[in-house]
């Protein structure tokens, strides 16, 4: 495994910290919010359905200030870590 210096960009960024994957996720959540708003609710409920998923996706994919990725990446790593833990029987 080779070490990559910090000043080298590994992924293509459309905006600072936002790559193609994050923009696609945001577009899909916008589409999902539009579909849910079209089929369900009236007035404020429609606005809630339309705005909830894109805002949630934006907050989850927002880059961390420390440069350690985003909340979505941390959650995915946490789930992988918890599911890959070995189960040991406890003998008493």
Buried (B, 14 or more C-beta within 10 A) or exposed (E): EEEEEEEEEEEEBEEEBBBEEBBEBBEEBBEBBBEBBEEEBEEEEBEBBBEBBBEEBBEBBBBEEEEEBBEBBEEEEEEEEEEEEEEEEEEE
